[in-house]
């Protein structure tokens, strides 16, 4: 069993990472790290391990690796600290807000014993790998039209804690910085990186929001393919997110909320359905990939270089949406 610690214990750590660890045969949770000591008693009721204040405390309890599940404005600093301690790292995306502040992390990791995986969990859903294979095989044709939308974090005025957390995120960047990073990663995973043209626009639907909670962007690639991306947070009712890809050879439609994937090509018409929920599947498979990385060095997930590219692209789209240039 690999001894692991969780750094940061917000919703994603409590509701996704913790159950994945508890149901894994690869990891043993030895500590939760939270620098807010007033939360330790509350967190302690949810875990069967010590709750400590620093990463060093977790190392003293035997931690060999960490999951960093913190807001992105501090994630880079914690990655840096864990690398210095030669810990293996699974870190939530995005790895930072500003490219310049995290661009040296791959070099630091390469000079250490740390193996680092960035938590683009959706890569681990079989549908996303199936889409990648269909594109690489040419079954969908070229050029392609991507229409992808991610809508999350509904506005519930009665849940002041959730609203405060979302406002904190928006205080450090638009919703696209967080939610749009998944859409950028889908494209990159399928071979669509470094677009030749980007246009974007954003809007705040509420005067309380410090940055845009809705953003749309259009990316054009060298082969003529285009991607239309939409991201939205914090309205009382949200549309259903989707991944749609259309080409001369067919189309694919993935509906995350339903856990379904429609494939229509010249030689295949099929609807696939996940056995478990999207999140359960993604976090379970991601953790198994992290274990493989630690034990064998096999890279099956996103690297720090992938994380850096993602920061660069979300920062570019944010700037474009503000300047229209």
Secondary structure, 3 states (H helix, E strand, C coil): CEEEEEECCCHHHHHHHHHHHHCCCCEEEEEEECCCHHHHHHHHCCCCCEEECCHHHHHHCCCCEEEECCCHHHHHHHHHHHHHCCCEEEEECCCCCCHHHHCCHHHHHHCCCCCEEEECHHHHCHHHHHHHHHHHHCCCCCCCEEEEEEEECCCCCCCHHHHHHHHHHHHCCCHHHHHHHHHHHHHHHCCCCCCCEEEEEEECCCCCCCCCCEEEEEEECCCCCEEEEEEEECCCCCCCCEEEEEECCEEEEEECCCCEEEEEECCEEEEEECCCCHHHHHHHHHHHHHHHHHHHCCCCCECHHHHHHHHHHHHHHHHHHHHCC
